[in-house]
Amino acid sequence: MRRLLVVLIALGLMFLAFNLACDEAKDAAEDLADDDLPDILDEGDMDADTPEGWRFLFAIELNADQAESLDEDWYVPLELLGGGDDIDGQIIAAKQEQLEGYGYRLWFSTKAKVEDDRFKVDADVSLLDGAAGGHGGGIYAFYSSDYSLSFIAGEVSDCEGNAKADILVTATDSPFFTYTIAGGKWALPVWNVNVTNQGDEGNSVEVHFDDGDCYGSMAIGTALGDNGKIDAEPYAHETMGDNSDVIKPDPILMNAGVPAREPSGDNLDFELCDFTNWEAALSDSGDAYPFAQVLDASYGVFFPGGGETCYALLSTGGANRQTVTIMRTVEVPADATAFKISYDFISQEYAEWVGSGFNDVFTLKILGSPDYIIYRTINNTAEADLWEALSDPTAQAVADIDQSTDAAQNDSGKIFDGHLKANARGPRITDHAGAFADYDISPYQGQEITLVFTIADVGDKIYDSAVLIDYIKFE
């Protein structure tokens, strides 16, 4: 009996210790919820809009220390979110940040996932070489994507070769922005970039780098090996368990210095038939065919009904160059509400390579802005008939493409085969219709801005696409 009594007492003490341990664990969890995790915020508490194509999940406000710990050990119990059984899709976290002149925007923080009844940082994905995803104290929101999501993680140096922090990084097909951290490292989530598939799952994305004095860009798309056009090496990439591709391009050097010049309203339409008041990234490689030119050939073919004579032409590729940029500093009139640009997009990719991984990109941005005025690619045709064949021989051979040793040989020869129809030149695929692109310029009234036009080649770095700019104007 005495031995049994001792055993029972021991078991009782163990049971008590177990309960105390459980209570302590419960208290610790409650402390985590009460102290480390402030109240869960809903969508109505956000100043930043939920991006189209993304689903808002929840938000929390973190202090600076908590944000600094936004790493693989950080989590939110699903019970605090009401279960989370309906959470699907790929998930990211972003900090709500107020950008001067642009309102509240979303600064990409990190990739997240649901695992073990916890909402946690995805430690399986190293986007910034182990660096935490926190950007200081503030509101962090979590979103799931409606579409296939990839991540691009790279390094960038400025025009002087410095791999530094605080360079603004944006990307087409991404509503988020970021800044580089030490070493010029950066990462962003983007839609529809898959380096092993083309078509709808292999859309191209252009990434832009901007530190105010220096500008650069790169295009990411499919590189499918020996595909009948060119033997291209794929980008280094890693596929995660949720089918996310983490694409790791080679480090890039920004190469376009921002011109320090007085703003001017002259030659916005290139009617001086040169680049007066424009900063053009002309060829520095000795190539006989400059990447940026002002021409007057076949104006009426490219701009039917237009009232001008000359236009600028920016071409992709050539001499292993992927992107070409021109810039223009202007003062926005105090009463201007709209900015308009008349342009055409011509290519050798039509018709046999439309829908492939050779998806060249044309963009227009304002320096320092997270937004895009124009984002058009070869593939992003909302309707099958947005492209049409070029039949005029002079237009087909514009900028001497028929003489270039760097142009692709199509079935019809070294010519520009097609271009956007005259009524299909809107700013992006969601509002493509119209003869020109327009943009609400009201926030910039009376200010100096620098416009940045870039065309990027995807997949082959050859002379096979061009953008033609007729004019820009304010109304």
C-alpha atoms as one frame of an Amber mdcrd trajectory, in Angstrom:
protein
   0.000   0.000   0.000   2.769   2.380   0.896   4.473   1.695  -2.462   1.166
   2.186  -4.304   0.578   5.427  -2.440   4.023   6.666  -3.471   3.308   5.782
  -7.101  -0.058   7.557  -6.990   1.504  10.640  -5.464   4.225  10.609  -8.119
   1.652  10.275 -10.902  -0.347  13.099  -9.401   2.687  15.322  -9.264   3.492
  14.451 -12.902  -0.100  15.227 -13.930   0.075  18.519 -12.062   3.387  19.355
 -13.696   1.949  18.467 -17.099  -1.058  20.728 -16.531   1.196  23.504 -15.334
   3.338  23.076 -18.449   0.234  23.172 -20.652  -0.999  26.242 -18.832   2.389
  27.877 -19.283   2.375  27.011 -22.986  -1.152  28.367 -23.294  -0.145  31.495
 -21.426   2.874  31.850 -23.709   0.647  31.525 -26.766  -1.736  34.091 -25.322
   1.204  36.343 -24.533   2.333  35.924 -28.148  -1.098  36.887 -29.356  -1.452
  39.727 -26.861   2.057  41.137 -26.842   3.874  40.108 -30.033   0.840  40.194
 -32.299  -1.391  43.258 -32.068  -5.008  43.124 -33.142  -5.694  41.508 -36.494
  -6.682  44.230 -38.981  -9.159  43.815 -41.793  -9.239  45.282 -45.281 -11.173
  48.330 -44.141  -8.277  49.319 -41.875  -5.916  49.618 -44.853  -5.108  52.875
 -46.653  -3.492  51.016 -49.569  -5.902  49.430 -52.048  -5.909  45.674 -52.539
  -4.313  45.089 -55.957  -6.446  43.612 -58.713  -5.880  39.864 -58.935  -4.905
  39.560 -55.266  -6.971  38.545 -52.239  -6.514  40.369 -48.937  -6.133  37.893
 -46.048  -5.306  39.943 -42.955  -2.984  42.670 -41.682  -1.174  43.407 -38.419
   0.766  46.374 -37.108   4.325  45.562 -36.010   6.791  47.686 -34.130  10.370
  47.983 -35.357  11.676  45.043 -33.289   8.835  42.766 -34.394   9.364  43.695
 -38.044  13.072  42.954 -37.728  12.135  39.428 -36.608   9.977  38.740 -39.657
  11.870  35.549 -40.494  11.404  31.756 -40.411  10.623  31.778 -36.671   7.759
  34.227 -37.015   4.165  32.977 -37.229   0.508  33.729 -36.544  -1.693  30.910
 -35.156  -4.489  30.200 -37.611  -7.014  30.267 -34.781  -6.436  33.992 -34.516
  -7.564  34.285 -38.146 -10.727  32.272 -37.695  -9.323  29.011 -39.030  -7.821
  29.751 -42.422  -9.202  26.621 -44.095 -10.224  28.639 -47.156  -6.771  30.151
 -47.716  -5.337  28.966 -51.007  -2.994  30.285 -53.654   0.508  31.598 -53.250
   0.904  34.049 -50.365   3.083  37.103 -49.802   3.458  39.813 -47.169   3.864
  43.515 -47.947   4.277  46.605 -45.823   1.892  49.496 -46.360   4.091  52.512
 -47.105   3.213  56.109 -47.924   5.289  57.314 -50.877   5.495  61.074 -51.254
   3.434  62.110 -54.258   1.993  58.617 -54.810  -0.065  57.857 -51.714  -0.086
  54.521 -49.912   1.597  51.647 -51.754   2.693  48.081 -50.978   6.355  47.357
 -50.271   7.060  43.656 -50.826   8.306  41.955 -47.674   8.484  38.172 -47.928
   6.863  34.964 -49.134   4.519  33.247 -46.662   2.703  29.931 -46.329   0.220
  28.000 -44.164   1.785  25.059 -42.334   1.139  23.212 -39.052  -1.882  25.378
 -38.263   0.285  28.437 -38.492   0.545  31.290 -40.903   4.310  31.719 -41.256
   7.192  33.009 -43.314   8.225  30.503 -45.999  11.748  29.612 -44.909  12.109
  27.220 -47.862  12.461  30.203 -50.179  15.634  32.259 -49.805  14.883  35.497
 -51.626  17.401  37.765 -49.906  20.050  35.295 -48.729  18.460  34.855 -45.324
  17.784  38.535 -44.637  14.558  39.204 -42.752  11.671  40.625 -44.699  10.865
  43.472 -42.305  10.973  47.111 -43.404  10.631  48.816 -40.042   7.546  49.353
 -37.954   4.183  49.679 -39.636   1.233  47.756 -41.039   2.039  44.494 -42.821
  -0.676  42.951 -44.986  -0.861  39.388 -46.333  -2.266  38.564 -49.760  -2.841
  35.464 -51.868  -2.499  35.621 -55.642  -5.296  34.644 -58.025  -2.748  33.679
 -60.683   0.437  31.687 -61.021   3.176  33.498 -59.151   6.939  33.608 -59.551
   9.660  35.447 -57.651  12.667  37.222 -59.092  15.664  37.648 -56.785  18.767
  39.428 -58.009  21.483  42.005 -57.474  22.010  45.411 -59.087  24.765  48.040
 -59.146  24.372  51.722 -59.997  26.027  53.504 -62.935  29.305  53.735 -61.010
  29.313  50.043 -60.150  28.195  50.419 -56.534  26.007  47.566 -55.251  24.146
  49.624 -52.684  20.902  49.872 -50.758  17.849  52.057 -51.413  17.562  51.691
 -55.195  13.868  51.660 -56.163  12.880  48.421 -57.907   9.582  47.903 -59.772
   8.371  45.308 -62.241   5.624  44.985 -64.800   2.931  42.483 -63.779   3.597
  43.244 -60.106   1.640  45.745 -57.978   4.442  45.786 -55.396   7.678  47.759
 -55.207  10.843  47.317 -53.186  14.196  48.908 -52.421  17.514  47.136 -52.624
  19.175  46.126 -49.367  22.923  46.044 -48.686  24.838  44.523 -51.575  22.211
  45.669 -54.076  20.015  42.634 -53.350  16.323  42.756 -54.227  13.319  40.459
 -54.735   9.796  40.889 -56.134   6.793  38.643 -56.839   5.511  38.741 -60.421
   2.798  37.022 -62.406   3.151  34.582 -65.235   6.908  34.264 -65.505   7.965
  30.673 -65.833  11.385  30.069 -67.319  10.540  26.577 -68.499   7.173  27.253
 -70.150   6.051  29.684 -72.811   2.702  31.118 -73.856   0.286  32.019 -71.071
   2.584  30.512 -68.427   5.694  32.146 -69.830   4.915  35.840 -70.056   7.848
  38.235 -69.901   8.403  40.840 -67.208  10.570  43.941 -67.291  12.264  45.033
 -64.059  13.300  48.672 -63.575  15.939  50.125 -61.245  15.931  53.801 -60.283
  18.055  55.749 -57.790  17.268  59.214 -59.127  20.634  59.767 -60.824  20.904
  56.449 -62.594  18.449  54.132 -64.307  18.502  50.572 -65.572  16.255  47.710
 -66.595  16.248  44.042 -67.452  13.732  41.689 -69.043  12.961  38.222 -67.712
  11.228  35.656 -69.874  11.463  32.141 -71.162  14.694  30.792 -72.584  13.824
  27.449 -74.030  17.083  26.101 -75.366  17.236  24.995 -79.001  13.731  26.048
 -80.038  14.056  26.627 -83.761  15.066  30.275 -83.468  18.044  30.511 -81.139
  19.903  28.303 -78.681  19.392  30.133 -75.376  20.445  29.150 -71.884  17.656
  29.274 -69.283  17.871  31.597 -66.310  18.997  30.013 -63.081  15.834  29.134
 -61.218  14.425  26.926 -58.498  10.884  25.504 -58.337   9.255  25.415 -54.904
   6.716  22.936 -53.551   3.804  25.248 -54.394   5.106  25.510 -57.994   6.556
  28.971 -57.424   9.576  29.611 -59.618  12.363  31.587 -57.943  14.284  33.129
 -60.839  17.839  34.270 -60.182  19.223  36.367 -63.046  22.845  37.448 -63.285
  23.745  40.706 -61.486  22.965  43.779 -63.556  24.742  47.121 -63.923  22.498
  50.162 -64.360  23.717  52.025 -67.444  21.486  55.038 -68.136  22.539  58.225
 -66.387  19.644  60.604 -65.778  20.238  63.814 -67.762  20.791  66.972 -65.724
  19.112  69.412 -68.069  16.531  72.153 -67.935  13.024  71.034 -68.864  11.835
  72.109 -72.292   8.598  71.882 -74.222  10.305  71.924 -77.617  10.503  68.866
 -79.867   7.999  66.762 -77.944   6.855  65.484 -81.347  10.330  64.980 -82.873
   9.467  67.480 -85.595  13.036  68.786 -85.497  13.694  65.284 -86.827  16.413
  64.660 -84.254  16.826  64.022 -80.512  17.101  67.679 -79.467  16.119  67.915
 -75.761  15.991  64.107 -75.497  18.559  61.847 -73.875  18.946  58.825 -76.122
  20.838  55.623 -75.390  22.512  55.327 -78.795  24.656  52.372 -79.762  28.141
  52.414 -78.262  29.119  49.066 -79.713  30.118  50.034 -83.236  26.980  48.411
 -84.648  26.045  49.995 -87.971  22.402  50.262 -86.974  21.878  52.597 -83.998
  19.406  51.403 -81.436  17.713  54.831 -81.264  16.974  56.933 -84.348  14.642
  59.664 -85.586  13.126  58.833 -88.982  10.426  59.943 -91.402  10.092  56.804
 -93.572   6.513  55.498 -94.052   5.090  57.852 -91.431   1.575  57.488 -92.863
   1.770  53.685 -92.668   2.692  53.631 -88.996   0.492  56.571 -87.951  -2.498
  56.700 -90.323  -4.245  60.043 -90.087  -1.355  61.565 -88.120  -0.365  65.164
 -88.724   3.388  64.931 -88.129   6.431  64.024 -90.226   9.109  62.433 -88.031
   9.100  59.840 -85.253  11.595  58.232 -82.902  12.459  54.536 -83.265  13.863
  52.431 -80.423  14.924  48.918 -81.359  15.598  45.815 -79.274  18.652  43.654
 -79.217  21.799  43.883 -81.240  25.404  43.493 -80.036  24.126  41.487 -77.056
  22.208  44.511 -75.729  18.869  43.682 -74.144  17.306  47.084 -73.381  17.345
  50.568 -74.903  16.127  53.704 -73.113  15.437  57.334 -73.969  14.513  60.019
 -71.434  12.909  63.433 -71.550  12.629  66.029 -68.765   9.589  68.297 -69.043
   7.598  70.680 -66.894   3.972  69.636 -66.616   1.666  72.609 -67.328  -0.136
  73.864 -64.232  -3.543  73.114 -65.756  -2.682  69.792 -67.441  -4.900  66.835
 -66.591  -3.909  64.322 -69.285  -0.686  63.103 -70.832  -0.955  61.456 -74.243
   1.470  59.461 -76.354   1.049  58.277 -79.927   3.108  55.166 -80.650   3.348
  52.004 -82.734   4.888  48.648 -81.832   6.433  46.726 -84.755   8.141  43.358
 -84.784   9.614  40.439 -86.648   7.945  38.212 -84.039   4.701  38.498 -86.034
   3.226  36.118 -86.896   5.167  32.924 -86.176   6.529  33.936 -82.761   3.493
  35.700 -81.290   2.472  33.640 -78.263   5.987  32.277 -77.739   8.661  33.037
 -75.168  10.156  35.729 -77.425   7.895  38.325 -75.889   9.553  41.741 -76.288
   8.379  44.555 -73.987   7.761  48.314 -74.313   7.282  50.455 -71.191   6.926
  54.114 -70.259   7.449  55.338 -66.673   7.970  58.558 -64.782  11.324  58.597
 -62.990  10.824  57.875 -59.289   7.292  56.536 -59.742   6.185  53.004 -58.840
   3.642  53.100 -61.688   3.700  52.329 -65.401   2.067  54.573 -68.003   2.533
  52.001 -70.772   3.244  48.288 -70.522   2.807  46.383 -73.793   4.350  43.122
 -74.966   4.246  41.090 -78.149   1.983  38.499 -76.507  -0.398  40.599 -74.438
  -2.994  40.910 -77.153  -6.453  40.847 -75.596  -7.937  39.952 -78.960  -6.466
  37.842 -81.719  -6.660  40.653 -84.256  -4.764  43.397 -82.407  -1.721  42.716
 -84.597  -1.785  43.114 -88.358   0.691  42.480 -91.139   2.902  45.237 -92.511
   2.697  45.132 -96.283   4.437  48.357 -97.357   8.004  47.420 -98.441   9.532
  50.637 -97.095   7.830  50.178 -93.728   8.907  46.531 -93.598  12.557  47.527
 -94.012  12.485  50.617 -91.782  15.744  51.377 -89.948  17.571  49.136 -92.437
  16.537  45.938 -90.736  16.883  44.154 -94.088  20.592  45.046 -94.095  21.324
  44.090 -90.500  23.482  41.080 -89.746  21.791  40.853 -86.347  18.148  40.480
 -87.398  16.271  37.194 -87.378  15.534  35.419 -90.621  11.772  34.964 -90.838
   9.855  33.012 -93.465   9.357  36.293 -95.310  12.949  37.506 -94.872  14.614
  40.124 -92.705  11.651  42.461 -92.421   9.276  43.804 -89.790   6.300  41.549
 -90.458   3.622  43.148 -88.289   2.551  45.950 -85.971  -0.242  46.973 -83.630
  -3.390  48.126 -85.344  -3.972  51.867 -85.229  -6.898  51.465 -82.809  -5.129
  49.027 -80.462  -2.467  51.267 -78.913  -3.769  51.858 -75.428  -1.479  51.826
 -72.378  -1.814  48.160 -71.401  -3.775  45.067 -72.183  -6.668  45.884 -69.845
  -7.333  49.110 -71.756  -5.615  48.492 -75.080  -8.180  50.123 -77.374  -7.556
  53.518 -78.952  -5.066  55.264 -81.203  -2.896  56.492 -78.321  -2.205  55.941
 -74.642  -3.281  58.483 -72.042  -2.505  58.969 -68.362  -3.883  61.158 -65.581
  -1.097  63.687 -65.061  -2.971  65.832 -62.516  -0.746  64.846 -59.535   2.258
  66.353 -61.360   0.764  69.732 -62.322   3.453  72.416 -62.315   6.238  69.910
 -61.554   9.310  68.790 -63.466   9.221  65.125 -64.402  11.511  62.828 -66.370
   9.827  60.393 -68.742  11.617  57.077 -69.329  10.860  55.037 -72.470  12.341
  51.532 -72.626  12.129  48.654 -75.063  13.481  45.274 -73.988  14.255  42.153
 -75.950  13.282  38.804 -74.461  14.849  35.464 -75.229  17.289  36.211 -78.040
  18.876  39.717 -77.841  18.582  40.253 -81.583  17.277  43.111 -83.712  13.657
  42.054 -84.158  11.270  44.550 -82.490  10.956  48.326 -82.323   8.716  50.972
 -80.815   7.929  54.099 -82.824   7.016  57.290 -80.918   5.085  59.922 -82.872
   4.538  62.512 -80.144   3.847  63.188 -76.508   1.644  66.050 -75.333  -0.240
  67.457 -72.367  -3.887  68.440 -72.402
